[in-house]
């Protein structure tokens, strides 16, 4: 039996060798190393792994470790892209996908943790303030390379506070995580966490500012004092919300999601839209309520209108995304509705003046209607910018054209052609309505002189209010000058009609020769005329001291010099007669003293009177000033 020959080692090797495997190229070697590196660091921070420490934070404990983690995920992502192209069923790709899921789960937790634990340094006001100082850091690497002096970070040569440092680090961490997750296809998970945290912060901030969600019916049920307090709260809140809250949130959103403008827009729209619409919806709901439809509410409506108008440039910038057009539309809707309501109130205000039936002051002083209307118009003039916008496309239509002396802009057929001076024309018209009403009230006096004194007092009050307020810039110095001349005209008419018996009792030429009987008659007529006039007018009133002094001086110039000539020339002939004192009763100095005592009539009874529209008092507009 022949023995078989054993196989050679070479033959044996060929019989058991595996299928041929091509040698790895350089790129594949790099990708495998990327996966190995990622596995080493990702596994270490695996939330479900045996080495995970519950209280540890990747970005809080070791910033270099956080940077290595991000680098590992970046390499892992590159490896996945590589293997998808050459072999979508590769075990290495499956391994990389599993590691990526672990890494993203970890980054989700870190993202949530940073947003939650840094709420105090990531508040919108701090972010907006930091942005205004122009921080230059944009990534985690920037912080790791910062120049350090002791415990302080030096930025652009300036020391950064601990709060700014914490805020900057948190933003850089969030941006690094967001970039990593978005680049790895996990942007939706990142955005979900961001929206959850930041939306709650906006809602909480607005609540702390006193912003409430109120519809028209809820506003309608509130007492005016309560509603006015809410308006004041809103006026403070809207400025802070726009300039700090929404501005800061927009900056933070753009910073965290700087790698994707589309995602930044989506995030900011999601967290701010509802809150902003609610904020800017309050003025519209207020304007729709019946609470506003009375003139005394106009100033609060103007406050709301002015607040939105002043903030409009910022609103346009902050809510510039197309997805936030509803926010701008709501702000515009509030402006439109407020404007409509203010027009209604101006119309009601004019009608209230025309329909006023209150009594005239018995002393000829300033009517409560005059005080109220002019105080109202003074405050209205302080809102000239807002009122100009509201009246721009609402021309004044009067049955007859306004007198040219009341305004500088042209009028044709009672309609304003120059909209730039719409405020001036409207105010001029309201003043004219008032003056016409006062003319009617002046006719109610039984004494013509008192009618003229009443007109002088009231027009003087109107002119003074215009001259000493912002109205002078709107009405112009020509208007003031013309109406001041009218005051002097009324005062002159008062002097002529009120002192006619005194003035006509004195001869035109007091130096002429008169018989004793003629002199006696002159003094007798003068005495009776002066005493009757003084007695009648001793209770009359000129509240304005300057006007009162001017009239007293004018009267003294008309009366005293002529009387002095008679007195000096003829008083001697009566000293020898019985009853001489009853003929020459007054020395010239006595007349000056009597005249100086005029026009101090009391206005106590009048000051308690009110001119009202509803429950308005004459001082009401001042309570609505800013």
Secondary structure as a PSIPRED ss2 file (coil, helix, strand):
# PSIPRED VFORMAT (PSIPRED V4.0)

   1 X C   1.000  0.000  0.000
   2 X C   1.000  0.000  0.000
   3 X C   1.000  0.000  0.000
   4 X C   1.000  0.000  0.000
   5 X C   1.000  0.000  0.000
   6 X C   1.000  0.000  0.000
   7 X C   1.000  0.000  0.000
   8 X C   1.000  0.000  0.000
   9 X H   0.000  1.000  0.000
  10 X H   0.000  1.000  0.000
  11 X H   0.000  1.000  0.000
  12 X H   0.000  1.000  0.000
  13 X H   0.000  1.000  0.000
  14 X H   0.000  1.000  0.000
  15 X H   0.000  1.000  0.000
  16 X H   0.000  1.000  0.000
  17 X C   1.000  0.000  0.000
  18 X C   1.000  0.000  0.000
  19 X C   1.000  0.000  0.000
  20 X C   1.000  0.000  0.000
  21 X C   1.000  0.000  0.000
  22 X C   1.000  0.000  0.000
  23 X C   1.000  0.000  0.000
  24 X C   1.000  0.000  0.000
  25 X C   1.000  0.000  0.000
  26 X H   0.000  1.000  0.000
  27 X H   0.000  1.000  0.000
  28 X H   0.000  1.000  0.000
  29 X H   0.000  1.000  0.000
  30 X H   0.000  1.000  0.000
  31 X H   0.000  1.000  0.000
  32 X H   0.000  1.000  0.000
  33 X H   0.000  1.000  0.000
  34 X H   0.000  1.000  0.000
  35 X H   0.000  1.000  0.000
  36 X H   0.000  1.000  0.000
  37 X H   0.000  1.000  0.000
  38 X H   0.000  1.000  0.000
  39 X H   0.000  1.000  0.000
  40 X H   0.000  1.000  0.000
  41 X H   0.000  1.000  0.000
  42 X H   0.000  1.000  0.000
  43 X H   0.000  1.000  0.000
  44 X H   0.000  1.000  0.000
  45 X C   1.000  0.000  0.000
  46 X C   1.000  0.000  0.000
  47 X C   1.000  0.000  0.000
  48 X C   1.000  0.000  0.000
  49 X C   1.000  0.000  0.000
  50 X C   1.000  0.000  0.000
  51 X C   1.000  0.000  0.000
  52 X C   1.000  0.000  0.000
  53 X C   1.000  0.000  0.000
  54 X C   1.000  0.000  0.000
  55 X C   1.000  0.000  0.000
  56 X C   1.000  0.000  0.000
  57 X C   1.000  0.000  0.000
  58 X H   0.000  1.000  0.000
  59 X H   0.000  1.000  0.000
  60 X H   0.000  1.000  0.000
  61 X H   0.000  1.000  0.000
  62 X C   1.000  0.000  0.000
  63 X H   0.000  1.000  0.000
  64 X H   0.000  1.000  0.000
  65 X H   0.000  1.000  0.000
  66 X H   0.000  1.000  0.000
  67 X H   0.000  1.000  0.000
  68 X H   0.000  1.000  0.000
  69 X H   0.000  1.000  0.000
  70 X H   0.000  1.000  0.000
  71 X H   0.000  1.000  0.000
  72 X H   0.000  1.000  0.000
  73 X H   0.000  1.000  0.000
  74 X H   0.000  1.000  0.000
  75 X H   0.000  1.000  0.000
  76 X H   0.000  1.000  0.000
  77 X H   0.000  1.000  0.000
  78 X H   0.000  1.000  0.000
  79 X H   0.000  1.000  0.000
  80 X H   0.000  1.000  0.000
  81 X H   0.000  1.000  0.000
  82 X H   0.000  1.000  0.000
  83 X H   0.000  1.000  0.000
  84 X H   0.000  1.000  0.000
  85 X H   0.000  1.000  0.000
  86 X H   0.000  1.000  0.000
  87 X C   1.000  0.000  0.000
  88 X C   1.000  0.000  0.000
  89 X C   1.000  0.000  0.000
  90 X C   1.000  0.000  0.000
  91 X H   0.000  1.000  0.000
  92 X H   0.000  1.000  0.000
  93 X H   0.000  1.000  0.000
  94 X H   0.000  1.000  0.000
  95 X H   0.000  1.000  0.000
  96 X H   0.000  1.000  0.000
  97 X H   0.000  1.000  0.000
  98 X H   0.000  1.000  0.000
  99 X H   0.000  1.000  0.000
 100 X H   0.000  1.000  0.000
 101 X H   0.000  1.000  0.000
 102 X H   0.000  1.000  0.000
 103 X H   0.000  1.000  0.000
 104 X H   0.000  1.000  0.000
 105 X H   0.000  1.000  0.000
 106 X H   0.000  1.000  0.000
 107 X H   0.000  1.000  0.000
 108 X H   0.000  1.000  0.000
 109 X H   0.000  1.000  0.000
 110 X H   0.000  1.000  0.000
 111 X H   0.000  1.000  0.000
 112 X H   0.000  1.000  0.000
 113 X H   0.000  1.000  0.000
 114 X H   0.000  1.000  0.000
 115 X H   0.000  1.000  0.000
 116 X H   0.000  1.000  0.000
 117 X H   0.000  1.000  0.000
 118 X C   1.000  0.000  0.000
 119 X C   1.000  0.000  0.000
 120 X C   1.000  0.000  0.000
 121 X C   1.000  0.000  0.000
 122 X C   1.000  0.000  0.000
 123 X C   1.000  0.000  0.000
 124 X H   0.000  1.000  0.000
 125 X H   0.000  1.000  0.000
 126 X H   0.000  1.000  0.000
 127 X H   0.000  1.000  0.000
 128 X H   0.000  1.000  0.000
 129 X H   0.000  1.000  0.000
 130 X H   0.000  1.000  0.000
 131 X H   0.000  1.000  0.000
 132 X H   0.000  1.000  0.000
 133 X C   1.000  0.000  0.000
 134 X C   1.000  0.000  0.000
 135 X C   1.000  0.000  0.000
 136 X C   1.000  0.000  0.000
 137 X C   1.000  0.000  0.000
 138 X C   1.000  0.000  0.000
 139 X C   1.000  0.000  0.000
 140 X H   0.000  1.000  0.000
 141 X H   0.000  1.000  0.000
 142 X H   0.000  1.000  0.000
 143 X H   0.000  1.000  0.000
 144 X H   0.000  1.000  0.000
 145 X C   1.000  0.000  0.000
 146 X C   1.000  0.000  0.000
 147 X C   1.000  0.000  0.000
 148 X E   0.000  0.000  1.000
 149 X E   0.000  0.000  1.000
 150 X C   1.000  0.000  0.000
 151 X C   1.000  0.000  0.000
 152 X E   0.000  0.000  1.000
 153 X E   0.000  0.000  1.000
 154 X E   0.000  0.000  1.000
 155 X E   0.000  0.000  1.000
 156 X C   1.000  0.000  0.000
 157 X C   1.000  0.000  0.000
 158 X E   0.000  0.000  1.000
 159 X E   0.000  0.000  1.000
 160 X C   1.000  0.000  0.000
 161 X C   1.000  0.000  0.000
 162 X H   0.000  1.000  0.000
 163 X H   0.000  1.000  0.000
 164 X H   0.000  1.000  0.000
 165 X H   0.000  1.000  0.000
 166 X H   0.000  1.000  0.000
 167 X H   0.000  1.000  0.000
 168 X H   0.000  1.000  0.000
 169 X H   0.000  1.000  0.000
 170 X H   0.000  1.000  0.000
 171 X H   0.000  1.000  0.000
 172 X H   0.000  1.000  0.000
 173 X H   0.000  1.000  0.000
 174 X H   0.000  1.000  0.000
 175 X H   0.000  1.000  0.000
 176 X H   0.000  1.000  0.000
 177 X H   0.000  1.000  0.000
 178 X H   0.000  1.000  0.000
 179 X H   0.000  1.000  0.000
 180 X H   0.000  1.000  0.000
 181 X H   0.000  1.000  0.000
 182 X H   0.000  1.000  0.000
 183 X H   0.000  1.000  0.000
 184 X C   1.000  0.000  0.000
 185 X C   1.000  0.000  0.000
 186 X C   1.000  0.000  0.000
 187 X H   0.000  1.000  0.000
 188 X H   0.000  1.000  0.000
 189 X H   0.000  1.000  0.000
 190 X H   0.000  1.000  0.000
 191 X H   0.000  1.000  0.000
 192 X H   0.000  1.000  0.000
 193 X H   0.000  1.000  0.000
 194 X H   0.000  1.000  0.000
 195 X H   0.000  1.000  0.000
 196 X H   0.000  1.000  0.000
 197 X H   0.000  1.000  0.000
 198 X H   0.000  1.000  0.000
 199 X H   0.000  1.000  0.000
 200 X H   0.000  1.000  0.000
 201 X H   0.000  1.000  0.000
 202 X H   0.000  1.000  0.000
 203 X H   0.000  1.000  0.000
 204 X H   0.000  1.000  0.000
 205 X H   0.000  1.000  0.000
 206 X H   0.000  1.000  0.000
 207 X H   0.000  1.000  0.000
 208 X H   0.000  1.000  0.000
 209 X C   1.000  0.000  0.000
 210 X C   1.000  0.000  0.000
 211 X C   1.000  0.000  0.000
 212 X C   1.000  0.000  0.000
 213 X C   1.000  0.000  0.000
 214 X C   1.000  0.000  0.000
 215 X C   1.000  0.000  0.000
 216 X H   0.000  1.000  0.000
 217 X H   0.000  1.000  0.000
 218 X H   0.000  1.000  0.000
 219 X H   0.000  1.000  0.000
 220 X H   0.000  1.000  0.000
 221 X C   1.000  0.000  0.000
 222 X C   1.000  0.000  0.000
 223 X C   1.000  0.000  0.000
 224 X H   0.000  1.000  0.000
 225 X H   0.000  1.000  0.000
 226 X H   0.000  1.000  0.000
 227 X H   0.000  1.000  0.000
 228 X H   0.000  1.000  0.000
 229 X H   0.000  1.000  0.000
 230 X H   0.000  1.000  0.000
 231 X H   0.000  1.000  0.000
 232 X H   0.000  1.000  0.000
 233 X H   0.000  1.000  0.000
 234 X H   0.000  1.000  0.000
 235 X H   0.000  1.000  0.000
 236 X H   0.000  1.000  0.000
 237 X H   0.000  1.000  0.000
 238 X H   0.000  1.000  0.000
 239 X H   0.000  1.000  0.000
 240 X H   0.000  1.000  0.000
 241 X H   0.000  1.000  0.000
 242 X H   0.000  1.000  0.000
 243 X H   0.000  1.000  0.000
 244 X H   0.000  1.000  0.000
 245 X H   0.000  1.000  0.000
 246 X H   0.000  1.000  0.000
 247 X H   0.000  1.000  0.000
 248 X H   0.000  1.000  0.000
 249 X H   0.000  1.000  0.000
 250 X H   0.000  1.000  0.000
 251 X H   0.000  1.000  0.000
 252 X H   0.000  1.000  0.000
 253 X H   0.000  1.000  0.000
 254 X H   0.000  1.000  0.000
 255 X H   0.000  1.000  0.000
 256 X H   0.000  1.000  0.000
 257 X C   1.000  0.000  0.000
 258 X C   1.000  0.000  0.000
 259 X C   1.000  0.000  0.000
 260 X C   1.000  0.000  0.000
 261 X H   0.000  1.000  0.000
 262 X H   0.000  1.000  0.000
 263 X H   0.000  1.000  0.000
 264 X H   0.000  1.000  0.000
 265 X H   0.000  1.000  0.000
 266 X H   0.000  1.000  0.000
 267 X H   0.000  1.000  0.000
 268 X H   0.000  1.000  0.000
 269 X H   0.000  1.000  0.000
 270 X H   0.000  1.000  0.000
 271 X H   0.000  1.000  0.000
 272 X H   0.000  1.000  0.000
 273 X H   0.000  1.000  0.000
 274 X H   0.000  1.000  0.000
 275 X H   0.000  1.000  0.000
 276 X H   0.000  1.000  0.000
 277 X H   0.000  1.000  0.000
 278 X H   0.000  1.000  0.000
 279 X H   0.000  1.000  0.000
 280 X H   0.000  1.000  0.000
 281 X H   0.000  1.000  0.000
 282 X H   0.000  1.000  0.000
 283 X H   0.000  1.000  0.000
 284 X H   0.000  1.000  0.000
 285 X H   0.000  1.000  0.000
 286 X H   0.000  1.000  0.000
 287 X H   0.000  1.000  0.000
 288 X H   0.000  1.000  0.000
 289 X C   1.000  0.000  0.000
 290 X H   0.000  1.000  0.000
 291 X H   0.000  1.000  0.000
 292 X H   0.000  1.000  0.000
 293 X C   1.000  0.000  0.000
 294 X C   1.000  0.000  0.000
 295 X H   0.000  1.000  0.000
 296 X H   0.000  1.000  0.000
 297 X H   0.000  1.000  0.000
 298 X H   0.000  1.000  0.000
 299 X H   0.000  1.000  0.000
 300 X H   0.000  1.000  0.000
 301 X H   0.000  1.000  0.000
 302 X H   0.000  1.000  0.000
 303 X H   0.000  1.000  0.000
 304 X H   0.000  1.000  0.000
 305 X H   0.000  1.000  0.000
 306 X H   0.000  1.000  0.000
 307 X H   0.000  1.000  0.000
 308 X H   0.000  1.000  0.000
 309 X H   0.000  1.000  0.000
 310 X H   0.000  1.000  0.000
 311 X H   0.000  1.000  0.000
 312 X H   0.000  1.000  0.000
 313 X H   0.000  1.000  0.000
 314 X H   0.000  1.000  0.000
 315 X H   0.000  1.000  0.000
 316 X H   0.000  1.000  0.000
 317 X H   0.000  1.000  0.000
 318 X H   0.000  1.000  0.000
 319 X C   1.000  0.000  0.000
 320 X C   1.000  0.000  0.000
 321 X C   1.000  0.000  0.000
 322 X H   0.000  1.000  0.000
 323 X H   0.000  1.000  0.000
 324 X H   0.000  1.000  0.000
 325 X H   0.000  1.000  0.000
 326 X H   0.000  1.000  0.000
 327 X H   0.000  1.000  0.000
 328 X H   0.000  1.000  0.000
 329 X H   0.000  1.000  0.000
 330 X H   0.000  1.000  0.000
 331 X H   0.000  1.000  0.000
 332 X H   0.000  1.000  0.000
 333 X H   0.000  1.000  0.000
 334 X H   0.000  1.000  0.000
 335 X H   0.000  1.000  0.000
 336 X H   0.000  1.000  0.000
 337 X H   0.000  1.000  0.000
 338 X H   0.000  1.000  0.000
 339 X H   0.000  1.000  0.000
 340 X H   0.000  1.000  0.000
 341 X H   0.000  1.000  0.000
 342 X H   0.000  1.000  0.000
 343 X H   0.000  1.000  0.000
 344 X H   0.000  1.000  0.000
 345 X H   0.000  1.000  0.000
 346 X H   0.000  1.000  0.000
 347 X H   0.000  1.000  0.000
 348 X H   0.000  1.000  0.000
 349 X H   0.000  1.000  0.000
 350 X H   0.000  1.000  0.000
 351 X H   0.000  1.000  0.000
 352 X H   0.000  1.000  0.000
 353 X H   0.000  1.000  0.000
 354 X H   0.000  1.000  0.000
 355 X H   0.000  1.000  0.000
 356 X C   1.000  0.000  0.000
 357 X C   1.000  0.000  0.000
 358 X C   1.000  0.000  0.000
 359 X C   1.000  0.000  0.000
 360 X C   1.000  0.000  0.000
 361 X C   1.000  0.000  0.000
 362 X C   1.000  0.000  0.000
 363 X C   1.000  0.000  0.000
 364 X C   1.000  0.000  0.000
 365 X C   1.000  0.000  0.000
 366 X C   1.000  0.000  0.000
 367 X C   1.000  0.000  0.000
 368 X H   0.000  1.000  0.000
 369 X H   0.000  1.000  0.000
 370 X H   0.000  1.000  0.000
 371 X H   0.000  1.000  0.000
 372 X H   0.000  1.000  0.000
 373 X H   0.000  1.000  0.000
 374 X H   0.000  1.000  0.000
 375 X H   0.000  1.000  0.000
 376 X H   0.000  1.000  0.000
 377 X H   0.000  1.000  0.000
 378 X H   0.000  1.000  0.000
 379 X H   0.000  1.000  0.000
 380 X H   0.000  1.000  0.000
 381 X H   0.000  1.000  0.000
 382 X C   1.000  0.000  0.000
 383 X C   1.000  0.000  0.000
 384 X H   0.000  1.000  0.000
 385 X H   0.000  1.000  0.000
 386 X H   0.000  1.000  0.000
 387 X H   0.000  1.000  0.000
 388 X H   0.000  1.000  0.000
 389 X H   0.000  1.000  0.000
 390 X H   0.000  1.000  0.000
 391 X H   0.000  1.000  0.000
 392 X C   1.000  0.000  0.000
 393 X C   1.000  0.000  0.000
 394 X C   1.000  0.000  0.000
 395 X C   1.000  0.000  0.000
 396 X C   1.000  0.000  0.000
 397 X C   1.000  0.000  0.000
 398 X C   1.000  0.000  0.000
 399 X C   1.000  0.000  0.000
 400 X C   1.000  0.000  0.000
 401 X C   1.000  0.000  0.000
 402 X C   1.000  0.000  0.000
 403 X C   1.000  0.000  0.000
 404 X H   0.000  1.000  0.000
 405 X H   0.000  1.000  0.000
 406 X H   0.000  1.000  0.000
 407 X C   1.000  0.000  0.000
 408 X C   1.000  0.000  0.000
 409 X C   1.000  0.000  0.000
 410 X C   1.000  0.000  0.000
 411 X E   0.000  0.000  1.000
 412 X E   0.000  0.000  1.000
 413 X C   1.000  0.000  0.000
 414 X C   1.000  0.000  0.000
 415 X E   0.000  0.000  1.000
 416 X E   0.000  0.000  1.000
 417 X C   1.000  0.000  0.000
 418 X C   1.000  0.000  0.000
 419 X H   0.000  1.000  0.000
 420 X H   0.000  1.000  0.000
 421 X H   0.000  1.000  0.000
 422 X H   0.000  1.000  0.000
 423 X H   0.000  1.000  0.000
 424 X H   0.000  1.000  0.000
 425 X H   0.000  1.000  0.000
 426 X H   0.000  1.000  0.000
 427 X H   0.000  1.000  0.000
 428 X H   0.000  1.000  0.000
 429 X H   0.000  1.000  0.000
 430 X H   0.000  1.000  0.000
 431 X H   0.000  1.000  0.000
 432 X H   0.000  1.000  0.000
 433 X H   0.000  1.000  0.000
 434 X H   0.000  1.000  0.000
 435 X H   0.000  1.000  0.000
 436 X H   0.000  1.000  0.000
 437 X H   0.000  1.000  0.000
 438 X H   0.000  1.000  0.000
 439 X H   0.000  1.000  0.000
 440 X H   0.000  1.000  0.000
 441 X H   0.000  1.000  0.000
 442 X H   0.000  1.000  0.000
 443 X C   1.000  0.000  0.000
 444 X C   1.000  0.000  0.000
 445 X C   1.000  0.000  0.000
 446 X C   1.000  0.000  0.000
 447 X C   1.000  0.000  0.000
 448 X H   0.000  1.000  0.000
 449 X H   0.000  1.000  0.000
 450 X H   0.000  1.000  0.000
 451 X H   0.000  1.000  0.000
 452 X H   0.000  1.000  0.000
 453 X H   0.000  1.000  0.000
 454 X H   0.000  1.000  0.000
 455 X H   0.000  1.000  0.000
 456 X H   0.000  1.000  0.000
 457 X H   0.000  1.000  0.000
 458 X H   0.000  1.000  0.000
 459 X H   0.000  1.000  0.000
 460 X H   0.000  1.000  0.000
 461 X H   0.000  1.000  0.000
 462 X H   0.000  1.000  0.000
 463 X H   0.000  1.000  0.000
 464 X H   0.000  1.000  0.000
 465 X H   0.000  1.000  0.000
 466 X H   0.000  1.000  0.000
 467 X H   0.000  1.000  0.000
 468 X C   1.000  0.000  0.000
 469 X C   1.000  0.000  0.000
 470 X C   1.000  0.000  0.000
 471 X H   0.000  1.000  0.000
 472 X H   0.000  1.000  0.000
 473 X H   0.000  1.000  0.000
 474 X H   0.000  1.000  0.000
 475 X H   0.000  1.000  0.000
 476 X C   1.000  0.000  0.000
 477 X H   0.000  1.000  0.000
 478 X H   0.000  1.000  0.000
 479 X H   0.000  1.000  0.000
 480 X H   0.000  1.000  0.000
 481 X H   0.000  1.000  0.000
 482 X H   0.000  1.000  0.000
 483 X H   0.000  1.000  0.000
 484 X H   0.000  1.000  0.000
 485 X H   0.000  1.000  0.000
 486 X H   0.000  1.000  0.000
 487 X H   0.000  1.000  0.000
 488 X H   0.000  1.000  0.000
 489 X H   0.000  1.000  0.000
 490 X H   0.000  1.000  0.000
 491 X H   0.000  1.000  0.000
 492 X H   0.000  1.000  0.000
 493 X H   0.000  1.000  0.000
 494 X H   0.000  1.000  0.000
 495 X H   0.000  1.000  0.000
 496 X H   0.000  1.000  0.000
 497 X H   0.000  1.000  0.000
 498 X H   0.000  1.000  0.000
 499 X C   1.000  0.000  0.000
 500 X H   0.000  1.000  0.000
 501 X H   0.000  1.000  0.000
 502 X H   0.000  1.000  0.000
 503 X H   0.000  1.000  0.000
 504 X H   0.000  1.000  0.000
 505 X H   0.000  1.000  0.000
 506 X C   1.000  0.000  0.000
 507 X C   1.000  0.000  0.000
 508 X C   1.000  0.000  0.000
 509 X C   1.000  0.000  0.000
 510 X C   1.000  0.000  0.000
 511 X C   1.000  0.000  0.000
 512 X C   1.000  0.000  0.000
 513 X C   1.000  0.000  0.000
 514 X C   1.000  0.000  0.000
 515 X C   1.000  0.000  0.000
 516 X H   0.000  1.000  0.000
 517 X H   0.000  1.000  0.000
 518 X H   0.000  1.000  0.000
 519 X H   0.000  1.000  0.000
 520 X H   0.000  1.000  0.000
 521 X H   0.000  1.000  0.000
 522 X H   0.000  1.000  0.000
 523 X H   0.000  1.000  0.000
 524 X H   0.000  1.000  0.000
 525 X H   0.000  1.000  0.000
 526 X H   0.000  1.000  0.000
 527 X H   0.000  1.000  0.000
 528 X H   0.000  1.000  0.000
 529 X H   0.000  1.000  0.000
 530 X H   0.000  1.000  0.000
 531 X H   0.000  1.000  0.000
 532 X H   0.000  1.000  0.000
 533 X H   0.000  1.000  0.000
 534 X H   0.000  1.000  0.000
 535 X H   0.000  1.000  0.000
 536 X H   0.000  1.000  0.000
 537 X H   0.000  1.000  0.000
 538 X C   1.000  0.000  0.000
 539 X C   1.000  0.000  0.000
 540 X C   1.000  0.000  0.000
 541 X E   0.000  0.000  1.000
 542 X C   1.000  0.000  0.000
 543 X C   1.000  0.000  0.000
 544 X C   1.000  0.000  0.000
 545 X H   0.000  1.000  0.000
 546 X H   0.000  1.000  0.000
 547 X H   0.000  1.000  0.000
 548 X H   0.000  1.000  0.000
 549 X H   0.000  1.000  0.000
 550 X H   0.000  1.000  0.000
 551 X H   0.000  1.000  0.000
 552 X H   0.000  1.000  0.000
 553 X H   0.000  1.000  0.000
 554 X H   0.000  1.000  0.000
 555 X H   0.000  1.000  0.000
 556 X H   0.000  1.000  0.000
 557 X H   0.000  1.000  0.000
 558 X H   0.000  1.000  0.000
 559 X H   0.000  1.000  0.000
 560 X H   0.000  1.000  0.000
 561 X H   0.000  1.000  0.000
 562 X H   0.000  1.000  0.000
 563 X H   0.000  1.000  0.000
 564 X H   0.000  1.000  0.000
 565 X H   0.000  1.000  0.000
 566 X H   0.000  1.000  0.000
 567 X H   0.000  1.000  0.000
 568 X H   0.000  1.000  0.000
 569 X H   0.000  1.000  0.000
 570 X H   0.000  1.000  0.000
 571 X H   0.000  1.000  0.000
 572 X H   0.000  1.000  0.000
 573 X H   0.000  1.000  0.000
 574 X H   0.000  1.000  0.000
 575 X C   1.000  0.000  0.000
 576 X C   1.000  0.000  0.000
 577 X C   1.000  0.000  0.000
 578 X C   1.000  0.000  0.000
 579 X C   1.000  0.000  0.000
 580 X H   0.000  1.000  0.000
 581 X H   0.000  1.000  0.000
 582 X H   0.000  1.000  0.000
 583 X H   0.000  1.000  0.000
 584 X C   1.000  0.000  0.000
 585 X C   1.000  0.000  0.000
 586 X C   1.000  0.000  0.000
 587 X C   1.000  0.000  0.000
 588 X H   0.000  1.000  0.000
 589 X H   0.000  1.000  0.000
 590 X H   0.000  1.000  0.000
 591 X H   0.000  1.000  0.000
 592 X H   0.000  1.000  0.000
 593 X H   0.000  1.000  0.000
 594 X H   0.000  1.000  0.000
 595 X H   0.000  1.000  0.000
 596 X H   0.000  1.000  0.000
 597 X C   1.000  0.000  0.000
 598 X C   1.000  0.000  0.000
 599 X C   1.000  0.000  0.000
 600 X E   0.000  0.000  1.000
 601 X C   1.000  0.000  0.000
 602 X C   1.000  0.000  0.000
 603 X C   1.000  0.000  0.000
 604 X H   0.000  1.000  0.000
 605 X H   0.000  1.000  0.000
 606 X H   0.000  1.000  0.000
 607 X H   0.000  1.000  0.000
 608 X C   1.000  0.000  0.000
 609 X C   1.000  0.000  0.000
 610 X C   1.000  0.000  0.000
 611 X C   1.000  0.000  0.000
 612 X C   1.000  0.000  0.000
 613 X C   1.000  0.000  0.000
 614 X C   1.000  0.000  0.000
 615 X C   1.000  0.000  0.000
 616 X C   1.000  0.000  0.000
 617 X C   1.000  0.000  0.000
 618 X C   1.000  0.000  0.000
 619 X C   1.000  0.000  0.000
 620 X H   0.000  1.000  0.000
 621 X H   0.000  1.000  0.000
 622 X H   0.000  1.000  0.000
 623 X H   0.000  1.000  0.000
 624 X H   0.000  1.000  0.000
 625 X C   1.000  0.000  0.000
 626 X C   1.000  0.000  0.000
